[in-house]
Amino acid sequence: MADNSTHHYISSFFLVGIPGLQNFHCWIGLPVCLLFALTLLGNSVIIITIKLEPSLHQPMHFFLCMLAMNDMALASSTAPKMLGIFWLDAHRFDFNICLAQMYFIHTFCIIESALLVAMAFDHYVAICIPLRYTTVLTTTMVIKMGLAGVIRAILTVLPCPLLIKRLPYYTKHVINHAYCEHMAVVKLASANTLINREYGISVALSVMILDLGLIAKSYIKILQAVFRLSSQNARSKALSTCAAHVCTILVSYTPALFSFLTHRIGKKVPPSIQIIFASLYLLVPPTVNPLVYGVKTKQIRDRVVGLFFPNKEISEN
């Protein structure tokens, strides 16, 4: 084995962007910029609306505020660097900064998943045991659930950059990606990366299986409770309260699952398609979430309309 002293550790990575589409980077940057701007605007409106409207100071909307803040943080950890690559040819990324971006991206993704679980639990309590809603979901409980999601994400993702730091990086420094994704960075190491790969896939699978399992269990109980209701109007109202959350789950998990599967078993899927979907997974949900909740939640919709159009009559439906 060659002595490490004969090698020089690399100090930075070169992010290609989207392989095969470099000539279109300038145009690809336009939708990325638009999605980023809409994310910041839409989520800021959601947070301000909930803060200003006392009737929205409820557990569900507190979770929605947490989701909005997390979405802005997730987009902010990704989009600026993408735009630097697409518009400014800023492909170089310091080694430690790259690891920091990787850490924050995966941390915010796991926090997002935990918040979706918390929101599913909120719906379960509201529909299945409504008389205990205020005693179960107190402000203290909401804060504890939020902190639990953050702490789980921090501790779960922390070993990833630490395990990468122990690896030698001598020659390979080109990352065929638009951001510092865990497996894309691990593949460049000049050593055995079995531990890194196994830990990465175990975290991804455990988080997805656990969180989707808890969400599914909540909705099974919700559906059982809804179909026991005698009134058709009551059923429709109960199901409509879950519509925004279900849309958010589909928007969040569908591209995530596709990206996860194609990155590991989709050998015939072109790299450009893999990277586009991986980027959409980070940029689309933060943009869509405030739009979904703004349209589907009457109190938020009416309050937003009141903020921007004070003379417009608030809808009754």
C-alpha positions in Angstrom: 0.0 0.0 0.0 1.3 3.4 -0.9 2.4 5.6 1.9 -0.1 8.5 2.5 2.9 10.9 2.6 3.3 10.4 -1.2 -0.2 11.7 -1.8 -1.8 15.1 -1.4 -5.3 15.4 0.0 -7.6 17.4 -2.2 -8.9 20.6 -0.6 -11.9 21.2 -2.8 -14.4 19.5 -5.1 -15.6 20.4 -8.6 -19.4 20.2 -9.0 -20.3 19.5 -12.6 -23.9 20.5 -12.3 -26.1 18.4 -14.6 -23.8 16.1 -16.7 -24.7 16.3 -20.4 -26.7 19.5 -20.0 -23.9 22.0 -19.3 -24.8 24.0 -22.4 -28.3 24.5 -21.0 -27.2 25.5 -17.4 -28.0 29.1 -18.1 -31.6 28.2 -18.9 -31.9 25.6 -16.2 -31.0 28.3 -13.6 -34.2 30.2 -14.4 -36.7 27.6 -13.0 -34.3 27.0 -10.0 -34.3 30.8 -9.3 -38.1 30.9 -9.7 -38.6 28.0 -7.3 -36.2 29.5 -4.8 -37.9 32.9 -4.9 -41.4 31.3 -4.6 -40.2 29.2 -1.6 -39.0 32.2 0.3 -42.1 34.2 -0.5 -44.7 31.6 0.0 -43.3 30.2 3.3 -42.7 33.7 4.6 -46.3 34.6 3.9 -47.4 31.4 5.8 -45.3 32.2 8.8 -46.4 35.9 9.0 -50.1 35.0 8.4 -50.1 32.4 11.3 -48.2 34.9 13.6 -50.7 37.7 12.9 -53.9 35.7 13.1 -54.8 34.6 16.7 -57.3 32.0 15.4 -54.4 30.1 13.7 -52.4 29.7 17.0 -53.2 26.0 17.1 -50.9 22.9 17.1 -51.5 22.1 13.4 -50.5 25.6 12.4 -47.5 25.6 14.7 -46.3 22.5 12.9 -47.0 24.2 9.6 -44.8 27.1 10.8 -42.0 24.7 11.6 -42.4 23.1 8.2 -42.3 26.5 6.5 -39.0 27.5 8.3 -37.5 24.1 7.5 -38.5 24.4 3.8 -36.8 27.8 3.6 -33.6 26.4 5.3 -33.6 23.4 2.9 -34.0 25.5 -0.2 -31.4 28.0 1.0 -28.8 25.3 1.6 -29.2 24.1 -2.0 -30.4 26.7 -4.5 -27.7 29.5 -4.1 -24.9 27.0 -4.9 -26.9 25.6 -7.9 -27.4 29.1 -9.2 -23.7 29.8 -8.8 -22.9 26.7 -10.9 -25.5 27.4 -13.5 -25.0 31.2 -13.9 -21.5 32.0 -12.6 -19.6 28.8 -13.4 -18.7 28.7 -9.7 -18.0 24.9 -9.8 -15.3 24.8 -7.0 -16.5 23.9 -3.5 -14.2 23.8 -0.5 -14.0 20.2 1.0 -15.4 21.2 4.5 -18.0 23.5 3.1 -19.2 20.7 0.8 -19.5 18.4 3.9 -21.4 21.1 5.7 -23.9 21.5 2.8 -24.3 17.7 2.7 -25.0 17.6 6.4 -27.5 20.4 6.4 -29.4 19.1 3.3 -29.9 15.6 4.8 -30.6 17.0 8.2 -33.4 19.3 6.9 -34.8 16.4 4.9 -35.2 14.2 7.9 -36.7 17.1 9.9 -39.2 17.5 7.2 -40.2 13.8 7.4 -40.5 14.1 11.2 -42.8 17.1 10.8 -45.0 15.3 8.4 -45.4 12.5 11.0 -46.2 15.1 13.7 -48.9 16.6 11.4 -50.4 13.2 10.8 -50.6 12.6 14.5 -52.3 16.0 14.9 -54.9 14.9 12.3 -55.4 11.6 14.1 -56.0 13.3 17.5 -58.3 15.9 15.9 -60.5 13.3 14.2 -60.3 10.2 16.3 -60.2 11.7 19.8 -61.3 15.3 19.4 -62.4 15.7 23.0 -58.8 15.2 24.2 -57.2 17.3 21.5 -56.4 20.3 23.7 -55.1 18.1 26.5 -53.0 15.9 24.3 -51.5 18.5 21.9 -50.5 21.2 24.4 -48.0 23.9 23.5 -45.4 22.0 25.5 -46.1 18.7 23.6 -45.8 20.5 20.2 -42.4 22.0 21.2 -41.2 18.5 22.4 -42.3 16.9 19.2 -40.6 19.5 17.1 -37.4 19.2 19.2 -37.5 15.4 19.0 -37.6 15.7 15.2 -34.6 18.1 15.1 -32.5 16.1 17.6 -33.2 12.8 15.7 -32.1 14.4 12.4 -28.9 16.0 14.0 -27.8 12.8 15.6 -28.7 10.6 12.7 -26.9 12.6 10.0 -23.8 13.6 12.1 -21.9 10.3 11.5 -22.1 10.9 7.7 -19.6 13.8 7.5 -17.5 12.3 10.3 -17.1 9.0 8.5 -16.2 10.9 5.3 -13.6 12.9 7.1 -11.7 9.7 7.9 -11.5 8.8 4.2 -8.5 9.7 2.0 -9.3 11.8 -1.1 -6.3 11.9 -3.3 -7.2 12.2 -7.0 -10.9 12.1 -7.7 -12.5 15.5 -7.1 -15.2 15.8 -9.7 -18.7 15.4 -8.4 -21.3 14.7 -11.1 -24.0 16.5 -9.3 -25.5 19.9 -8.7 -24.9 19.8 -4.9 -22.9 17.8 -2.4 -25.0 14.6 -2.1 -23.8 11.9 0.4 -23.2 9.0 -2.0 -21.8 11.2 -4.7 -19.1 12.4 -2.3 -18.4 9.0 -0.8 -17.8 7.4 -4.3 -14.8 9.7 -4.8 -12.8 8.4 -1.8 -9.6 6.5 -2.4 -10.4 3.8 0.1 -13.0 1.2 1.1 -16.4 3.0 1.6 -18.5 0.0 2.7 -19.2 1.5 6.2 -20.3 4.8 4.6 -22.5 3.2 2.1 -24.1 0.8 4.6 -24.7 3.6 7.1 -26.2 5.9 4.5 -28.6 3.4 3.1 -29.6 2.2 6.6 -30.4 5.8 7.7 -32.4 6.5 4.5 -34.4 3.2 4.8 -35.0 3.4 8.5 -36.3 7.0 8.4 -38.5 6.4 5.4 -39.9 3.1 6.7 -40.5 4.3 10.2 -42.0 7.7 9.2 -44.2 6.3 6.4 -45.3 3.5 8.7 -46.4 6.0 11.4 -48.2 8.1 8.8 -49.9 5.1 7.4 -51.0 3.9 10.8 -52.4 7.4 11.6 -54.4 7.5 8.4 -55.7 3.9 8.8 -57.2 4.9 12.1 -58.5 8.2 10.7 -60.3 6.4 7.8 -61.8 3.9 10.3 -63.1 6.8 12.4 -64.4 8.7 9.4 -66.3 5.8 7.9 -68.0 5.3 11.2 -69.5 8.7 11.0 -73.2 8.7 10.0 -73.3 12.1 8.3 -71.9 12.4 4.8 -71.2 16.1 5.5 -69.1 15.2 8.5 -67.2 12.6 6.5 -66.4 15.1 3.8 -65.3 17.7 6.3 -63.1 15.3 8.1 -61.4 14.1 4.9 -61.0 17.6 3.6 -59.0 18.6 6.6 -56.4 15.9 5.6 -56.3 16.8 1.9 -53.4 19.3 2.2 -51.3 17.0 4.4 -51.8 14.1 1.9 -50.8 16.3 -1.0 -47.7 17.4 1.0 -46.8 13.7 1.7 -47.1 12.8 -2.0 -45.1 15.8 -3.1 -42.3 15.1 -0.6 -42.0 11.3 -0.7 -42.6 10.6 -4.4 -39.5 12.3 -5.8 -37.5 11.3 -2.8 -38.3 7.6 -3.4 -37.6 7.9 -7.1 -34.2 9.6 -6.4 -33.3 7.0 -3.8 -34.1 4.0 -6.0 -32.5 5.4 -9.2 -29.3 6.4 -7.4 -28.8 2.9 -6.1 -30.4 0.4 -8.4 -31.4 2.5 -11.5 -28.2 1.8 -13.5 -29.8 2.4 -16.8 -31.3 5.8 -15.8 -29.2 8.6 -17.3 -27.2 10.6 -14.7 -28.9 13.8 -15.9 -32.3 12.4 -15.1 -31.1 11.2 -11.7 -29.7 14.6 -10.8 -32.8 16.5 -12.0 -35.1 14.4 -9.9 -32.7 14.7 -6.9 -32.8 18.5 -7.3 -36.6 18.6 -7.7 -36.8 16.6 -4.5 -35.1 19.5 -2.7 -36.7 22.4 -4.5 -40.3 21.5 -5.4 -41.8 20.5 -2.0 -40.7 23.7 -0.3 -42.3 25.6 -3.1 -45.5 23.6 -3.3 -46.2 23.2 0.5 -47.3 26.8 1.2 -49.4 26.9 -2.0 -51.1 23.7 -1.0 -51.8 24.8 2.6 -52.7 28.3 1.4 -55.4 26.9 -1.0 -56.7 24.0 1.1 -56.8 25.7 4.6 -59.7 28.2 4.7 -58.4 30.3 7.6 -55.0 30.7 6.0 -56.5 31.5 2.6 -58.9 34.1 4.0 -56.2 35.7 6.1 -53.8 35.9 3.2 -56.5 37.4 1.0 -57.3 39.9 3.8 -53.6 40.9 4.0 -53.1 41.6 0.3 -56.6 42.6 -0.6 -58.1 44.3 2.5 -61.2 45.5 0.7 -62.0 42.1 -0.8 -64.9 40.3 0.9 -63.8 37.1 2.7 -65.3 33.9 1.3 -67.8 32.1 3.4 -67.0 28.6 2.1 
